[in-house]
């Protein structure tokens, strides 16, 4: 049974809070459930079992939220990437470019990231609102191209403050570990 307030208690409360002003809140946005991650396709093996067949662009599905991680990338690292916790070392804006020109710029950008020893980069590809058929051409191309570079460990759509589904965070191989060899 719910207790009821008496009128005197209600009046006393109103008198005590009549000069109160609402607080302004500039904190983080409330939690929103994200869509479940898209499962990674298993690599296709050649009939002899030793060599992997090259990934075809038609095999890569592009959803609204992009998410990719190579085997061995820890879930915690991927979660940090999705939260935007890694500092972005370099950024490139590809949206509005023709696909072939964007591919060349992406290749040069990743080479520059390796040269500058960047761990995390942001690539803005746009959402495809102005493309014919309203399909995101560059988004699907970037989704495919990034999978072809061995230096790319993982990538995911950026947080809303950094472009949302119109940009991706790219986690690159740790430049400090690149020259090391493992001891058995």
Secondary structure, 3 states (H helix, E strand, C coil): CCCCCCHHHHHHHHHHHCCCCCCCCCCCCCCCCCCCCCCCCCCCECCCCCCECCCCHHHCCCCCCCEEECCCCCHHHHHHHHHCCCCCCEEEECCCCCHHHHHHHHHHHHHHHHHHCCCEEEEECCCCCCCHHHCCHHHHHHHHHHHHCCCEEEEEECCHHHCHHHEEEEEECCHHHCCCCCCC
